[in-house]
Amino acid sequence: MKNIQNAQSDLVNDTCNDCGSFVDVGAVIDEHDTVLELTLTGENASKLANEVAEKAINRFEEVRSEIATNGDQLTLTLTFSFSAEKMIFQLENSL
């Protein structure tokens, strides 16, 4: 166990054989990581982008969405108020 503790990052604390590892949340979640960009292609890209943007806006009031096209690609940019909102939205929608 001591070798494992010595080899791990300072951000990880794996000292329990029964409960596993945990990481300092601040090492995983950046408080400024509030922008989610999705690149979509295909015939239904515009429809899908609008549906995802609507889901985000319905879930979190202050989400800003922007759709940009570049050739055959469409980029949906969602800007959340908090990084936790972004993470929750990604988890809820398997993104």
N, CA, C and O atoms as a CHARMM CRD file, in Angstrom:
* protein
*
  380
    1    1 MET  N      0.81800  -1.18600   0.00000 PROA 1      0.00000
    2    1 MET  CA     0.00000   0.00000   0.00000 PROA 1      0.00000
    3    1 MET  C      0.86000   1.24700   0.00000 PROA 1      0.00000
    4    1 MET  O      0.50500   2.23000  -0.65000 PROA 1      0.00000
    5    2 LYS  N      1.96800   1.24000   0.70000 PROA 2      0.00000
    6    2 LYS  CA     2.83700   2.41100   0.75700 PROA 2      0.00000
    7    2 LYS  C      3.40000   2.74500  -0.61700 PROA 2      0.00000
    8    2 LYS  O      3.52700   3.92200  -0.95700 PROA 2      0.00000
    9    3 ASN  N      3.74500   1.72500  -1.42200 PROA 3      0.00000
   10    3 ASN  CA     4.24300   1.96400  -2.78100 PROA 3      0.00000
   11    3 ASN  C      3.18600   2.62900  -3.64400 PROA 3      0.00000
   12    3 ASN  O      3.49900   3.51200  -4.44400 PROA 3      0.00000
   13    4 ILE  N      1.95100   2.21500  -3.48900 PROA 4      0.00000
   14    4 ILE  CA     0.85400   2.82600  -4.25100 PROA 4      0.00000
   15    4 ILE  C      0.71600   4.28700  -3.86300 PROA 4      0.00000
   16    4 ILE  O      0.58900   5.15300  -4.72900 PROA 4      0.00000
   17    5 GLN  N      0.74000   4.56400  -2.56900 PROA 5      0.00000
   18    5 GLN  CA     0.60400   5.93800  -2.10500 PROA 5      0.00000
   19    5 GLN  C      1.75400   6.80100  -2.59600 PROA 5      0.00000
   20    5 GLN  O      1.54000   7.95300  -2.97500 PROA 5      0.00000
   21    6 ASN  N      2.97000   6.26800  -2.59900 PROA 6      0.00000
   22    6 ASN  CA     4.13700   7.03200  -3.04600 PROA 6      0.00000
   23    6 ASN  C      4.09900   7.29300  -4.54800 PROA 6      0.00000
   24    6 ASN  O      4.61000   8.31400  -5.00900 PROA 6      0.00000
   25    7 ALA  N      3.50200   6.38500  -5.31600 PROA 7      0.00000
   26    7 ALA  CA     3.49100   6.50600  -6.77300 PROA 7      0.00000
   27    7 ALA  C      2.36400   7.37800  -7.30500 PROA 7      0.00000
   28    7 ALA  O      2.40800   7.81200  -8.45700 PROA 7      0.00000
   29    8 GLN  N      1.36400   7.63700  -6.48900 PROA 8      0.00000
   30    8 GLN  CA     0.21100   8.38200  -6.98500 PROA 8      0.00000
   31    8 GLN  C      0.43700   9.89100  -6.94100 PROA 8      0.00000
   32    8 GLN  O      1.29100  10.39600  -6.21400 PROA 8      0.00000
   33    9 SER  N     -0.34300  10.57300  -7.72800 PROA 9      0.00000
   34    9 SER  CA    -0.30900  12.03300  -7.77400 PROA 9      0.00000
   35    9 SER  C     -0.73900  12.60700  -6.43200 PROA 9      0.00000
   36    9 SER  O     -1.43900  11.94500  -5.66600 PROA 9      0.00000
   37   10 ASP  N     -0.32500  13.83100  -6.14700 PROA 10     0.00000
   38   10 ASP  CA    -0.75600  14.51100  -4.92700 PROA 10     0.00000
   39   10 ASP  C     -2.25600  14.78600  -4.92700 PROA 10     0.00000
   40   10 ASP  O     -2.85000  15.01500  -3.87300 PROA 10     0.00000
   41   11 LEU  N     -2.87100  14.76500  -6.12300 PROA 11     0.00000
   42   11 LEU  CA    -4.29200  15.04300  -6.24000 PROA 11     0.00000
   43   11 LEU  C     -5.15300  13.82900  -5.93300 PROA 11     0.00000
   44   11 LEU  O     -6.37200  13.95100  -5.80900 PROA 11     0.00000
   45   12 VAL  N     -4.53500  12.65600  -5.81000 PROA 12     0.00000
   46   12 VAL  CA    -5.27000  11.42200  -5.56600 PROA 12     0.00000
   47   12 VAL  C     -4.96000  10.92400  -4.17200 PROA 12     0.00000
   48   12 VAL  O     -3.81600  10.97500  -3.71900 PROA 12     0.00000
   49   13 ASN  N     -5.98000  10.44600  -3.50400 PROA 13     0.00000
   50   13 ASN  CA    -5.78500   9.86900  -2.17600 PROA 13     0.00000
   51   13 ASN  C     -6.38700   8.48100  -2.17200 PROA 13     0.00000
   52   13 ASN  O     -7.59200   8.32300  -1.97700 PROA 13     0.00000
   53   14 ASP  N     -5.55300   7.46900  -2.38800 PROA 14     0.00000
   54   14 ASP  CA    -6.01300   6.08900  -2.43300 PROA 14     0.00000
   55   14 ASP  C     -5.40800   5.34700  -1.25200 PROA 14     0.00000
   56   14 ASP  O     -4.39800   4.65800  -1.39100 PROA 14     0.00000
   57   15 THR  N     -6.02700   5.48900  -0.09900 PROA 15     0.00000
   58   15 THR  CA    -5.48700   4.87900   1.11100 PROA 15     0.00000
   59   15 THR  C     -6.41200   3.81800   1.67700 PROA 15     0.00000
   60   15 THR  O     -6.10200   3.21100   2.70200 PROA 15     0.00000
   61   16 CYS  N     -7.53000   3.58800   1.03400 PROA 16     0.00000
   62   16 CYS  CA    -8.51100   2.65300   1.55700 PROA 16     0.00000
   63   16 CYS  C     -8.64800   1.47000   0.60900 PROA 16     0.00000
   64   16 CYS  O     -9.00600   1.64500  -0.55600 PROA 16     0.00000
   65   17 ASN  N     -8.36600   0.26800   1.09900 PROA 17     0.00000
   66   17 ASN  CA    -8.49900  -0.93300   0.27000 PROA 17     0.00000
   67   17 ASN  C     -9.94100  -1.25900  -0.04600 PROA 17     0.00000
   68   17 ASN  O    -10.21300  -1.93800  -1.03600 PROA 17     0.00000
   69   18 ASP  N    -10.87500  -0.79300   0.76900 PROA 18     0.00000
   70   18 ASP  CA   -12.27800  -1.13400   0.59600 PROA 18     0.00000
   71   18 ASP  C    -13.04900  -0.12500  -0.24400 PROA 18     0.00000
   72   18 ASP  O    -13.94900  -0.50300  -0.99500 PROA 18     0.00000
   73   19 CYS  N    -12.70900   1.14200  -0.12600 PROA 19     0.00000
   74   19 CYS  CA   -13.53900   2.15900  -0.77300 PROA 19     0.00000
   75   19 CYS  C    -12.97100   2.67300  -2.08900 PROA 19     0.00000
   76   19 CYS  O    -13.68400   3.39300  -2.78800 PROA 19     0.00000
   77   20 GLY  N    -11.75400   2.36000  -2.47000 PROA 20     0.00000
   78   20 GLY  CA   -11.22100   2.78800  -3.74900 PROA 20     0.00000
   79   20 GLY  C    -10.61100   4.16600  -3.71100 PROA 20     0.00000
   80   20 GLY  O    -10.22700   4.65700  -2.64900 PROA 20     0.00000
   81   21 SER  N    -10.52200   4.78300  -4.85200 PROA 21     0.00000
   82   21 SER  CA    -9.84700   6.07000  -4.99200 PROA 21     0.00000
   83   21 SER  C    -10.84400   7.21200  -5.03200 PROA 21     0.00000
   84   21 SER  O    -12.01200   7.03000  -5.37200 PROA 21     0.00000
   85   22 PHE  N    -10.37000   8.36500  -4.68600 PROA 22     0.00000
   86   22 PHE  CA   -11.10400   9.58500  -4.96000 PROA 22     0.00000
   87   22 PHE  C    -10.09900  10.64100  -5.36500 PROA 22     0.00000
   88   22 PHE  O     -8.92400  10.57600  -5.00500 PROA 22     0.00000
   89   23 VAL  N    -10.57200  11.60200  -6.10900 PROA 23     0.00000
   90   23 VAL  CA    -9.72000  12.66000  -6.63300 PROA 23     0.00000
   91   23 VAL  C    -10.25200  13.97600  -6.11100 PROA 23     0.00000
   92   23 VAL  O    -11.46300  14.14600  -5.96800 PROA 23     0.00000
   93   24 ASP  N     -9.37000  14.89700  -5.83000 PROA 24     0.00000
   94   24 ASP  CA    -9.78300  16.23500  -5.45000 PROA 24     0.00000
   95   24 ASP  C    -10.64800  16.79500  -6.57500 PROA 24     0.00000
   96   24 ASP  O    -10.19200  16.89900  -7.71400 PROA 24     0.00000
   97   25 VAL  N    -11.87500  17.15000  -6.27100 PROA 25     0.00000
   98   25 VAL  CA   -12.82300  17.59500  -7.28700 PROA 25     0.00000
   99   25 VAL  C    -12.26800  18.77400  -8.08400 PROA 25     0.00000
  100   25 VAL  O    -12.51700  18.87800  -9.28500 PROA 25     0.00000
  101   26 GLY  N    -11.53900  19.64000  -7.44600 PROA 26     0.00000
  102   26 GLY  CA   -10.95300  20.78300  -8.13600 PROA 26     0.00000
  103   26 GLY  C     -9.93900  20.38900  -9.18400 PROA 26     0.00000
  104   26 GLY  O     -9.65200  21.17400 -10.08800 PROA 26     0.00000
  105   27 ALA  N     -9.38500  19.18500  -9.08500 PROA 27     0.00000
  106   27 ALA  CA    -8.43800  18.70800 -10.09400 PROA 27     0.00000
  107   27 ALA  C     -9.15900  18.20400 -11.33800 PROA 27     0.00000
  108   27 ALA  O     -8.56800  18.12400 -12.41400 PROA 27     0.00000
  109   28 VAL  N    -10.42800  17.86600 -11.19100 PROA 28     0.00000
  110   28 VAL  CA   -11.20400  17.32000 -12.30000 PROA 28     0.00000
  111   28 VAL  C    -12.11200  18.37800 -12.90800 PROA 28     0.00000
  112   28 VAL  O    -12.27100  18.44200 -14.12700 PROA 28     0.00000
  113   29 ILE  N    -12.70000  19.19800 -12.06800 PROA 29     0.00000
  114   29 ILE  CA   -13.66800  20.19500 -12.51300 PROA 29     0.00000
  115   29 ILE  C    -13.01600  21.57000 -12.48000 PROA 29     0.00000
  116   29 ILE  O    -12.60300  22.04900 -11.42300 PROA 29     0.00000
  117   30 ASP  N    -12.93000  22.19300 -13.63500 PROA 30     0.00000
  118   30 ASP  CA   -12.41500  23.55900 -13.70400 PROA 30     0.00000
  119   30 ASP  C    -13.60900  24.49500 -13.62800 PROA 30     0.00000
  120   30 ASP  O    -14.52100  24.40000 -14.45000 PROA 30     0.00000
  121   31 GLU  N    -13.62000  25.38700 -12.66800 PROA 31     0.00000
  122   31 GLU  CA   -14.76800  26.27800 -12.47100 PROA 31     0.00000
  123   31 GLU  C    -15.05800  27.15600 -13.68800 PROA 31     0.00000
  124   31 GLU  O    -16.15700  27.69500 -13.81500 PROA 31     0.00000
  125   32 HSD  N    -14.08500  27.30100 -14.57600 PROA 32     0.00000
  126   32 HSD  CA   -14.27700  28.14000 -15.76400 PROA 32     0.00000
  127   32 HSD  C    -14.64500  27.32400 -16.99800 PROA 32     0.00000
  128   32 HSD  O    -14.78200  27.88400 -18.08600 PROA 32     0.00000
  129   33 ASP  N    -14.80800  26.01400 -16.84800 PROA 33     0.00000
  130   33 ASP  CA   -15.14500  25.12200 -17.96300 PROA 33     0.00000
  131   33 ASP  C    -16.65500  25.09700 -18.14700 PROA 33     0.00000
  132   33 ASP  O    -17.32900  24.14400 -17.75500 PROA 33     0.00000
  133   34 THR  N    -17.17200  26.15800 -18.74700 PROA 34     0.00000
  134   34 THR  CA   -18.61700  26.30900 -18.88300 PROA 34     0.00000
  135   34 THR  C    -19.11000  26.20700 -20.31900 PROA 34     0.00000
  136   34 THR  O    -20.31100  26.31100 -20.56700 PROA 34     0.00000
  137   35 VAL  N    -18.20400  26.00500 -21.26500 PROA 35     0.00000
  138   35 VAL  CA   -18.58100  25.98600 -22.67700 PROA 35     0.00000
  139   35 VAL  C    -18.54000  24.55600 -23.21000 PROA 35     0.00000
  140   35 VAL  O    -17.54000  23.85100 -23.07500 PROA 35     0.00000
  141   36 LEU  N    -19.64400  24.15200 -23.81500 PROA 36     0.00000
  142   36 LEU  CA   -19.75200  22.84700 -24.45500 PROA 36     0.00000
  143   36 LEU  C    -19.91100  23.06900 -25.94700 PROA 36     0.00000
  144   36 LEU  O    -20.84500  23.74000 -26.38400 PROA 36     0.00000
  145   37 GLU  N    -19.00100  22.50600 -26.73000 PROA 37     0.00000
  146   37 GLU  CA   -19.07900  22.61300 -28.18300 PROA 37     0.00000
  147   37 GLU  C    -19.34600  21.24700 -28.77000 PROA 37     0.00000
  148   37 GLU  O    -18.64500  20.27900 -28.47600 PROA 37     0.00000
  149   38 LEU  N    -20.37600  21.18000 -29.61100 PROA 38     0.00000
  150   38 LEU  CA   -20.72100  19.94800 -30.29700 PROA 38     0.00000
  151   38 LEU  C    -20.64900  20.18400 -31.79100 PROA 38     0.00000
  152   38 LEU  O    -21.24400  21.13400 -32.30000 PROA 38     0.00000
  153   39 THR  N    -19.93300  19.33700 -32.49400 PROA 39     0.00000
  154   39 THR  CA   -19.84100  19.42400 -33.94900 PROA 39     0.00000
  155   39 THR  C    -20.73600  18.35300 -34.54000 PROA 39     0.00000
  156   39 THR  O    -20.59800  17.17000 -34.23000 PROA 39     0.00000
  157   40 LEU  N    -21.65300  18.77900 -35.39400 PROA 40     0.00000
  158   40 LEU  CA   -22.63300  17.87200 -35.97600 PROA 40     0.00000
  159   40 LEU  C    -22.54700  17.90300 -37.49100 PROA 40     0.00000
  160   40 LEU  O    -22.24100  18.93800 -38.08300 PROA 40     0.00000
  161   41 THR  N    -22.81800  16.76800 -38.11500 PROA 41     0.00000
  162   41 THR  CA   -22.86500  16.68900 -39.57500 PROA 41     0.00000
  163   41 THR  C    -24.07700  15.86300 -39.96900 PROA 41     0.00000
  164   41 THR  O    -24.67500  15.17300 -39.14400 PROA 41     0.00000
  165   42 GLY  N    -24.42200  15.94600 -41.23100 PROA 42     0.00000
  166   42 GLY  CA   -25.53200  15.14300 -41.73800 PROA 42     0.00000
  167   42 GLY  C    -26.77100  15.97200 -41.99200 PROA 42     0.00000
  168   42 GLY  O    -26.82400  17.16400 -41.68900 PROA 42     0.00000
  169   43 GLU  N    -27.76500  15.30700 -42.55800 PROA 43     0.00000
  170   43 GLU  CA   -29.00800  15.97700 -42.94400 PROA 43     0.00000
  171   43 GLU  C    -29.76600  16.56000 -41.75700 PROA 43     0.00000
  172   43 GLU  O    -30.38300  17.61900 -41.87000 PROA 43     0.00000
  173   44 ASN  N    -29.71800  15.87800 -40.63400 PROA 44     0.00000
  174   44 ASN  CA   -30.49000  16.30400 -39.45900 PROA 44     0.00000
  175   44 ASN  C    -29.68200  17.14200 -38.47700 PROA 44     0.00000
  176   44 ASN  O    -30.13000  17.37200 -37.35300 PROA 44     0.00000
  177   45 ALA  N    -28.50700  17.59800 -38.87500 PROA 45     0.00000
  178   45 ALA  CA   -27.62300  18.32900 -37.95300 PROA 45     0.00000
  179   45 ALA  C    -28.30000  19.56700 -37.38300 PROA 45     0.00000
  180   45 ALA  O    -28.21300  19.82200 -36.18200 PROA 45     0.00000
  181   46 SER  N    -28.96000  20.32300 -38.21300 PROA 46     0.00000
  182   46 SER  CA   -29.60900  21.55600 -37.75800 PROA 46     0.00000
  183   46 SER  C    -30.73600  21.24200 -36.78200 PROA 46     0.00000
  184   46 SER  O    -30.86800  21.89600 -35.74800 PROA 46     0.00000
  185   47 LYS  N    -31.53600  20.25600 -37.10500 PROA 47     0.00000
  186   47 LYS  CA   -32.64600  19.86000 -36.24000 PROA 47     0.00000
  187   47 LYS  C    -32.11200  19.36200 -34.89400 PROA 47     0.00000
  188   47 LYS  O    -32.63300  19.73600 -33.84300 PROA 47     0.00000
  189   48 LEU  N    -31.08000  18.52500 -34.92400 PROA 48     0.00000
  190   48 LEU  CA   -30.49700  17.98700 -33.70100 PROA 48     0.00000
  191   48 LEU  C    -29.89400  19.09600 -32.84500 PROA 48     0.00000
  192   48 LEU  O    -30.05400  19.09900 -31.62500 PROA 48     0.00000
  193   49 ALA  N    -29.20300  20.03600 -33.48400 PROA 49     0.00000
  194   49 ALA  CA   -28.60400  21.15300 -32.74900 PROA 49     0.00000
  195   49 ALA  C    -29.67900  21.96700 -32.03900 PROA 49     0.00000
  196   49 ALA  O    -29.51700  22.34200 -30.87700 PROA 49     0.00000
  197   50 ASN  N    -30.75900  22.23200 -32.72900 PROA 50     0.00000
  198   50 ASN  CA   -31.85800  22.99400 -32.12400 PROA 50     0.00000
  199   50 ASN  C    -32.50200  22.22700 -30.97400 PROA 50     0.00000
  200   50 ASN  O    -32.87800  22.82300 -29.96400 PROA 50     0.00000
  201   51 GLU  N    -32.63000  20.91300 -31.11900 PROA 51     0.00000
  202   51 GLU  CA   -33.21000  20.09600 -30.04800 PROA 51     0.00000
  203   51 GLU  C    -32.32100  20.09500 -28.81100 PROA 51     0.00000
  204   51 GLU  O    -32.81100  20.23300 -27.69000 PROA 51     0.00000
  205   52 VAL  N    -31.02000  19.93800 -29.01200 PROA 52     0.00000
  206   52 VAL  CA   -30.08500  19.92700 -27.88500 PROA 52     0.00000
  207   52 VAL  C    -30.06600  21.29500 -27.20900 PROA 52     0.00000
  208   52 VAL  O    -30.06500  21.38100 -25.98100 PROA 52     0.00000
  209   53 ALA  N    -30.05000  22.36400 -28.00300 PROA 53     0.00000
  210   53 ALA  CA   -30.06900  23.72300 -27.43800 PROA 53     0.00000
  211   53 ALA  C    -31.33900  23.95000 -26.62500 PROA 53     0.00000
  212   53 ALA  O    -31.28800  24.54700 -25.54900 PROA 53     0.00000
  213   54 GLU  N    -32.46500  23.48300 -27.12600 PROA 54     0.00000
  214   54 GLU  CA   -33.73700  23.64200 -26.41400 PROA 54     0.00000
  215   54 GLU  C    -33.72700  22.85700 -25.09300 PROA 54     0.00000
  216   54 GLU  O    -34.22100  23.34200 -24.07500 PROA 54     0.00000
  217   55 LYS  N    -33.16800  21.65400 -25.11700 PROA 55     0.00000
  218   55 LYS  CA   -33.05500  20.86900 -23.87800 PROA 55     0.00000
  219   55 LYS  C    -32.23200  21.61900 -22.83500 PROA 55     0.00000
  220   55 LYS  O    -32.60000  21.68100 -21.66100 PROA 55     0.00000
  221   56 ALA  N    -31.11700  22.18500 -23.27900 PROA 56     0.00000
  222   56 ALA  CA   -30.23700  22.90900 -22.35600 PROA 56     0.00000
  223   56 ALA  C    -30.93600  24.13100 -21.77400 PROA 56     0.00000
  224   56 ALA  O    -30.84000  24.39900 -20.57600 PROA 56     0.00000
  225   57 ILE  N    -31.62900  24.85800 -22.61800 PROA 57     0.00000
  226   57 ILE  CA   -32.31800  26.07300 -22.17500 PROA 57     0.00000
  227   57 ILE  C    -33.46900  25.73000 -21.23700 PROA 57     0.00000
  228   57 ILE  O    -33.73200  26.45400 -20.27600 PROA 57     0.00000
  229   58 ASN  N    -34.15200  24.63000 -21.51600 PROA 58     0.00000
  230   58 ASN  CA   -35.24500  24.20900 -20.63300 PROA 58     0.00000
  231   58 ASN  C    -34.72200  23.71900 -19.28600 PROA 58     0.00000
  232   58 ASN  O    -35.39900  23.85800 -18.26800 PROA 58     0.00000
  233   59 ARG  N    -33.52900  23.14900 -19.27900 PROA 59     0.00000
  234   59 ARG  CA   -32.95600  22.59000 -18.04300 PROA 59     0.00000
  235   59 ARG  C    -32.30800  23.66800 -17.17500 PROA 59     0.00000
  236   59 ARG  O    -32.45000  23.66700 -15.95200 PROA 59     0.00000
  237   60 PHE  N    -31.59400  24.59100 -17.83100 PROA 60     0.00000
  238   60 PHE  CA   -30.87200  25.65100 -17.11600 PROA 60     0.00000
  239   60 PHE  C    -31.23100  26.99600 -17.75200 PROA 60     0.00000
  240   60 PHE  O    -30.95100  27.22700 -18.92900 PROA 60     0.00000
  241   61 GLU  N    -31.84000  27.86400 -16.98000 PROA 61     0.00000
  242   61 GLU  CA   -32.39500  29.12300 -17.48300 PROA 61     0.00000
  243   61 GLU  C    -31.41300  30.00400 -18.24400 PROA 61     0.00000
  244   61 GLU  O    -31.76200  30.56200 -19.28500 PROA 61     0.00000
  245   62 GLU  N    -30.20100  30.13400 -17.74300 PROA 62     0.00000
  246   62 GLU  CA   -29.29800  31.14100 -18.29000 PROA 62     0.00000
  247   62 GLU  C    -28.30900  30.60500 -19.32300 PROA 62     0.00000
  248   62 GLU  O    -27.28400  31.23500 -19.58200 PROA 62     0.00000
  249   63 VAL  N    -28.60300  29.45800 -19.90800 PROA 63     0.00000
  250   63 VAL  CA   -27.73200  28.90500 -20.94300 PROA 63     0.00000
  251   63 VAL  C    -27.84700  29.76700 -22.19800 PROA 63     0.00000
  252   63 VAL  O    -28.93800  30.16700 -22.60400 PROA 63     0.00000
  253   64 ARG  N    -26.69900  30.03800 -22.79500 PROA 64     0.00000
  254   64 ARG  CA   -26.68300  30.74000 -24.08100 PROA 64     0.00000
  255   64 ARG  C    -26.28500  29.73500 -25.14600 PROA 64     0.00000
  256   64 ARG  O    -25.37000  28.93800 -24.93900 PROA 64     0.00000
  257   65 SER  N    -26.95900  29.76400 -26.27300 PROA 65     0.00000
  258   65 SER  CA   -26.62800  28.84500 -27.36000 PROA 65     0.00000
  259   65 SER  C    -26.31800  29.62200 -28.62800 PROA 65     0.00000
  260   65 SER  O    -26.87100  30.68900 -28.89400 PROA 65     0.00000
  261   66 GLU  N    -25.41300  29.04100 -29.39500 PROA 66     0.00000
  262   66 GLU  CA   -25.02700  29.64500 -30.66800 PROA 66     0.00000
  263   66 GLU  C    -24.77700  28.51500 -31.65300 PROA 66     0.00000
  264   66 GLU  O    -24.10800  27.53300 -31.33300 PROA 66     0.00000
  265   67 ILE  N    -25.32100  28.66300 -32.85100 PROA 67     0.00000
  266   67 ILE  CA   -25.12400  27.65900 -33.89300 PROA 67     0.00000
  267   67 ILE  C    -24.38400  28.32100 -35.04900 PROA 67     0.00000
  268   67 ILE  O    -24.80000  29.36400 -35.55300 PROA 67     0.00000
  269   68 ALA  N    -23.28300  27.69900 -35.46100 PROA 68     0.00000
  270   68 ALA  CA   -22.48500  28.22200 -36.56700 PROA 68     0.00000
  271   68 ALA  C    -22.27500  27.10400 -37.58700 PROA 68     0.00000
  272   68 ALA  O    -22.12900  25.93600 -37.22700 PROA 68     0.00000
  273   69 THR  N    -22.26100  27.47700 -38.84500 PROA 69     0.00000
  274   69 THR  CA   -22.01100  26.49000 -39.89400 PROA 69     0.00000
  275   69 THR  C    -20.67700  26.79400 -40.56200 PROA 69     0.00000
  276   69 THR  O    -20.28600  27.94600 -40.75200 PROA 69     0.00000
  277   70 ASN  N    -20.00200  25.70700 -40.90600 PROA 70     0.00000
  278   70 ASN  CA   -18.71900  25.81000 -41.59700 PROA 70     0.00000
  279   70 ASN  C    -18.67400  24.67400 -42.61500 PROA 70     0.00000
  280   70 ASN  O    -18.29800  23.54600 -42.29600 PROA 70     0.00000
  281   71 GLY  N    -19.06300  24.99300 -43.83600 PROA 71     0.00000
  282   71 GLY  CA   -19.12500  23.95600 -44.86000 PROA 71     0.00000
  283   71 GLY  C    -20.23900  22.97900 -44.54000 PROA 71     0.00000
  284   71 GLY  O    -21.39800  23.36800 -44.39900 PROA 71     0.00000
  285   72 ASP  N    -19.88000  21.69600 -44.42500 PROA 72     0.00000
  286   72 ASP  CA   -20.88300  20.67800 -44.13600 PROA 72     0.00000
  287   72 ASP  C    -20.98900  20.36700 -42.64500 PROA 72     0.00000
  288   72 ASP  O    -21.70500  19.45000 -42.24300 PROA 72     0.00000
  289   73 GLN  N    -20.26700  21.14300 -41.82600 PROA 73     0.00000
  290   73 GLN  CA   -20.30900  20.95100 -40.37200 PROA 73     0.00000
  291   73 GLN  C    -21.09900  22.05600 -39.70100 PROA 73     0.00000
  292   73 GLN  O    -21.10200  23.20700 -40.13700 PROA 73     0.00000
  293   74 LEU  N    -21.76000  21.67400 -38.64200 PROA 74     0.00000
  294   74 LEU  CA   -22.50500  22.62500 -37.83700 PROA 74     0.00000
  295   74 LEU  C    -21.95400  22.53000 -36.41300 PROA 74     0.00000
  296   74 LEU  O    -21.78700  21.43200 -35.88300 PROA 74     0.00000
  297   75 THR  N    -21.67800  23.65500 -35.80700 PROA 75     0.00000
  298   75 THR  CA   -21.15000  23.66800 -34.44300 PROA 75     0.00000
  299   75 THR  C    -22.15600  24.34200 -33.52600 PROA 75     0.00000
  300   75 THR  O    -22.53500  25.49700 -33.72400 PROA 75     0.00000
  301   76 LEU  N    -22.57600  23.59200 -32.51800 PROA 76     0.00000
  302   76 LEU  CA   -23.45100  24.12300 -31.48500 PROA 76     0.00000
  303   76 LEU  C    -22.58500  24.45200 -30.28400 PROA 76     0.00000
  304   76 LEU  O    -21.87200  23.59000 -29.77000 PROA 76     0.00000
  305   77 THR  N    -22.64700  25.68700 -29.84000 PROA 77     0.00000
  306   77 THR  CA   -21.90800  26.11200 -28.65300 PROA 77     0.00000
  307   77 THR  C    -22.90500  26.48300 -27.57600 PROA 77     0.00000
  308   77 THR  O    -23.73500  27.37600 -27.74900 PROA 77     0.00000
  309   78 LEU  N    -22.80600  25.77300 -26.45000 PROA 78     0.00000
  310   78 LEU  CA   -23.65500  26.06100 -25.30000 PROA 78     0.00000
  311   78 LEU  C    -22.77200  26.62800 -24.19900 PROA 78     0.00000
  312   78 LEU  O    -21.75800  26.03000 -23.84000 PROA 78     0.00000
  313   79 THR  N    -23.15200  27.77100 -23.66800 PROA 79     0.00000
  314   79 THR  CA   -22.40500  28.39100 -22.57800 PROA 79     0.00000
  315   79 THR  C    -23.27600  28.37600 -21.33200 PROA 79     0.00000
  316   79 THR  O    -24.33100  29.00900 -21.28000 PROA 79     0.00000
  317   80 PHE  N    -22.81200  27.64000 -20.33600 PROA 80     0.00000
  318   80 PHE  CA   -23.53500  27.49200 -19.08000 PROA 80     0.00000
  319   80 PHE  C    -23.03100  28.50800 -18.06500 PROA 80     0.00000
  320   80 PHE  O    -21.94000  29.05600 -18.22000 PROA 80     0.00000
  321   81 SER  N    -23.81400  28.75800 -17.04000 PROA 81     0.00000
  322   81 SER  CA   -23.40600  29.68600 -15.97800 PROA 81     0.00000
  323   81 SER  C    -22.33700  29.08500 -15.08100 PROA 81     0.00000
  324   81 SER  O    -21.47500  29.79700 -14.56700 PROA 81     0.00000
  325   82 PHE  N    -22.39600  27.76500 -14.89400 PROA 82     0.00000
  326   82 PHE  CA   -21.48000  27.07500 -13.99200 PROA 82     0.00000
  327   82 PHE  C    -21.00500  25.77900 -14.63600 PROA 82     0.00000
  328   82 PHE  O    -21.73200  25.16300 -15.41500 PROA 82     0.00000
  329   83 SER  N    -19.79300  25.37200 -14.31200 PROA 83     0.00000
  330   83 SER  CA   -19.25800  24.12700 -14.86800 PROA 83     0.00000
  331   83 SER  C    -20.08800  22.92600 -14.42300 PROA 83     0.00000
  332   83 SER  O    -20.20700  21.95100 -15.16500 PROA 83     0.00000
  333   84 ALA  N    -20.66000  22.98600 -13.22500 PROA 84     0.00000
  334   84 ALA  CA   -21.49900  21.87300 -12.75500 PROA 84     0.00000
  335   84 ALA  C    -22.72200  21.70300 -13.65300 PROA 84     0.00000
  336   84 ALA  O    -23.13800  20.57400 -13.91500 PROA 84     0.00000
  337   85 GLU  N    -23.30000  22.80000 -14.12500 PROA 85     0.00000
  338   85 GLU  CA   -24.43900  22.71200 -15.04100 PROA 85     0.00000
  339   85 GLU  C    -24.02900  22.00900 -16.32600 PROA 85     0.00000
  340   85 GLU  O    -24.75900  21.16200 -16.83900 PROA 85     0.00000
  341   86 LYS  N    -22.87500  22.35800 -16.83600 PROA 86     0.00000
  342   86 LYS  CA   -22.37300  21.72200 -18.05500 PROA 86     0.00000
  343   86 LYS  C    -22.21600  20.22300 -17.83800 PROA 86     0.00000
  344   86 LYS  O    -22.64600  19.42500 -18.67200 PROA 86     0.00000
  345   87 MET  N    -21.60400  19.83800 -16.72900 PROA 87     0.00000
  346   87 MET  CA   -21.38500  18.42000 -16.43900 PROA 87     0.00000
  347   87 MET  C    -22.70700  17.67800 -16.27400 PROA 87     0.00000
  348   87 MET  O    -22.86800  16.57600 -16.79800 PROA 87     0.00000
  349   88 ILE  N    -23.63800  18.26100 -15.56000 PROA 88     0.00000
  350   88 ILE  CA   -24.94400  17.63800 -15.36500 PROA 88     0.00000
  351   88 ILE  C    -25.62900  17.43400 -16.70600 PROA 88     0.00000
  352   88 ILE  O    -26.17600  16.36400 -16.97200 PROA 88     0.00000
  353   89 PHE  N    -25.60000  18.45500 -17.54900 PROA 89     0.00000
  354   89 PHE  CA   -26.23700  18.36200 -18.86000 PROA 89     0.00000
  355   89 PHE  C    -25.58300  17.26500 -19.70400 PROA 89     0.00000
  356   89 PHE  O    -26.27700  16.49400 -20.36800 PROA 89     0.00000
  357   90 GLN  N    -24.25900  17.19500 -19.67900 PROA 90     0.00000
  358   90 GLN  CA   -23.56800  16.16100 -20.43100 PROA 90     0.00000
  359   90 GLN  C    -23.94700  14.77100 -19.92900 PROA 90     0.00000
  360   90 GLN  O    -24.18900  13.86800 -20.73000 PROA 90     0.00000
  361   91 LEU  N    -23.99900  14.59500 -18.62600 PROA 91     0.00000
  362   91 LEU  CA   -24.35200  13.29500 -18.05900 PROA 91     0.00000
  363   91 LEU  C    -25.79500  12.92100 -18.37500 PROA 91     0.00000
  364   91 LEU  O    -26.07500  11.78200 -18.74700 PROA 91     0.00000
  365   92 GLU  N    -26.69900  13.86300 -18.23000 PROA 92     0.00000
  366   92 GLU  CA   -28.11400  13.58800 -18.48600 PROA 92     0.00000
  367   92 GLU  C    -28.38000  13.23900 -19.94300 PROA 92     0.00000
  368   92 GLU  O    -29.31900  12.50200 -20.24600 PROA 92     0.00000
  369   93 ASN  N    -27.55800  13.76400 -20.84600 PROA 93     0.00000
  370   93 ASN  CA   -27.79000  13.57400 -22.27500 PROA 93     0.00000
  371   93 ASN  C    -26.74600  12.71000 -22.95200 PROA 93     0.00000
  372   93 ASN  O    -26.69000  12.64700 -24.18000 PROA 93     0.00000
  373   94 SER  N    -25.92200  12.04700 -22.16600 PROA 94     0.00000
  374   94 SER  CA   -24.87900  11.13600 -22.69000 PROA 94     0.00000
  375   94 SER  C    -23.99700  11.81300 -23.71700 PROA 94     0.00000
  376   94 SER  O    -23.75100  11.26200 -24.79000 PROA 94     0.00000
  377   95 LEU  N    -23.52100  13.00500 -23.39500 PROA 95     0.00000
  378   95 LEU  CA   -22.66500  13.75600 -24.32100 PROA 95     0.00000
  379   95 LEU  C    -21.20900  13.68500 -23.86400 PROA 95     0.00000
  380   95 LEU  O    -20.33000  14.25500 -24.51100 PROA 95     0.00000
